[in-house]
Amino acid sequence: MIEESVLLPGVKVGQRCHIKRAIIDRSVDIPDGLRIGYDGKQDADNGFRITEKGIVLVTREMIANLQEKKKQHAAA
């Protein structure tokens, strides 16, 4: 589900994703099941930037960092 968001060209959204009030940078691959824009604390913990008005910015680098963090957590 995508609400009130801007997805730049080349964005791929995985299955069961929920995106609300977000700007997704070009060529970002959003992993399956990711929720963006619903929980500010979770978005910040995921490394996403949040504007003063609550818009969430997601870049390729942020997604890569999140995936690396999840891999490290799973290996621990």
C-alpha positions as a LaTeX table, in Angstrom:
\begin{tabular}{lrrr}
\hline
Residue & $x$ (\AA) & $y$ (\AA) & $z$ (\AA) \\
\hline
Met1 & 0.00 & 0.00 & 0.00 \\
Ile2 & 1.41 & 3.39 & $-0.96$ \\
Glu3 & $-0.18$ & 6.61 & 0.35 \\
Glu4 & 0.75 & 10.28 & $-0.05$ \\
Ser5 & 4.24 & 9.41 & $-1.30$ \\
Val6 & 6.61 & 10.16 & $-4.17$ \\
Leu7 & 8.55 & 7.30 & $-5.72$ \\
Leu8 & 11.22 & 8.44 & $-8.15$ \\
Pro9 & 11.95 & 6.50 & $-11.36$ \\
Gly10 & 13.33 & 2.99 & $-11.01$ \\
Val11 & 11.94 & 2.30 & $-7.52$ \\
Lys12 & 10.96 & $-1.32$ & $-6.88$ \\
Val13 & 8.57 & $-2.04$ & $-4.02$ \\
Gly14 & 8.55 & $-5.52$ & $-2.48$ \\
Gln15 & 5.48 & $-7.48$ & $-1.51$ \\
Arg16 & 3.45 & $-6.52$ & 1.58 \\
Cys17 & 5.16 & $-3.10$ & 1.87 \\
His18 & 3.36 & $-0.14$ & 3.41 \\
Ile19 & 4.62 & 3.32 & 2.52 \\
Lys20 & 3.05 & 6.54 & 3.77 \\
Arg21 & 4.19 & 10.18 & 3.50 \\
Ala22 & 7.58 & 9.28 & 2.05 \\
Ile23 & 9.94 & 10.26 & $-0.73$ \\
Ile24 & 11.80 & 7.27 & $-2.12$ \\
Asp25 & 14.96 & 8.13 & $-4.10$ \\
Arg26 & 15.52 & 6.79 & $-7.61$ \\
Ser27 & 16.38 & 3.12 & $-8.13$ \\
Val28 & 15.72 & 2.10 & $-4.52$ \\
Asp29 & 14.63 & $-1.53$ & $-3.95$ \\
Ile30 & 12.28 & $-1.60$ & $-0.98$ \\
Pro31 & 12.52 & $-5.06$ & 0.66 \\
Asp32 & 9.42 & $-7.21$ & 1.18 \\
Gly33 & 7.30 & $-6.31$ & 4.20 \\
Leu34 & 8.99 & $-2.99$ & 5.01 \\
Arg35 & 6.82 & $-0.30$ & 6.63 \\
Ile36 & 7.82 & 3.31 & 6.05 \\
Gly37 & 6.08 & 6.38 & 7.44 \\
Tyr38 & 3.90 & 4.71 & 10.06 \\
Asp39 & 6.22 & 4.79 & 13.08 \\
Gly40 & 8.70 & 7.67 & 13.38 \\
Lys41 & 10.84 & 5.86 & 15.94 \\
Gln42 & 11.10 & 2.78 & 13.74 \\
Asp43 & 11.89 & 4.92 & 10.70 \\
Ala44 & 14.68 & 6.66 & 12.64 \\
Asp45 & 15.98 & 3.32 & 13.92 \\
Asn46 & 16.03 & 2.11 & 10.30 \\
Gly47 & 18.29 & 5.05 & 9.43 \\
Phe48 & 15.75 & 7.02 & 7.40 \\
Arg49 & 15.67 & 10.81 & 7.48 \\
Ile50 & 12.46 & 12.43 & 8.73 \\
Thr51 & 11.59 & 16.06 & 8.01 \\
Glu52 & 10.05 & 18.43 & 10.55 \\
Lys53 & 6.70 & 17.82 & 8.83 \\
Gly54 & 7.04 & 14.04 & 9.17 \\
Ile55 & 7.97 & 13.18 & 5.58 \\
Val56 & 10.35 & 10.20 & 5.43 \\
Leu57 & 13.26 & 10.26 & 2.97 \\
Val58 & 14.71 & 6.91 & 1.86 \\
Thr59 & 17.84 & 6.49 & $-0.29$ \\
Arg60 & 19.63 & 3.44 & $-1.68$ \\
Glu61 & 22.41 & 3.90 & 0.85 \\
Met62 & 19.90 & 3.91 & 3.73 \\
Ile63 & 18.33 & 0.65 & 2.50 \\
Ala64 & 21.78 & $-0.93$ & 2.06 \\
Asn65 & 22.72 & 0.09 & 5.62 \\
Leu66 & 19.44 & $-1.31$ & 6.96 \\
Gln67 & 19.97 & $-4.64$ & 5.21 \\
Glu68 & 23.55 & $-4.87$ & 6.53 \\
Lys69 & 22.30 & $-4.10$ & 10.05 \\
Lys70 & 19.70 & $-6.88$ & 9.77 \\
Lys71 & 22.35 & $-9.35$ & 8.54 \\
Gln72 & 24.60 & $-8.53$ & 11.48 \\
His73 & 21.71 & $-8.88$ & 13.91 \\
Ala74 & 20.74 & $-12.27$ & 12.44 \\
Ala75 & 24.34 & $-13.51$ & 12.67 \\
Ala76 & 24.63 & $-12.53$ & 16.35 \\
\hline
\end{tabular}
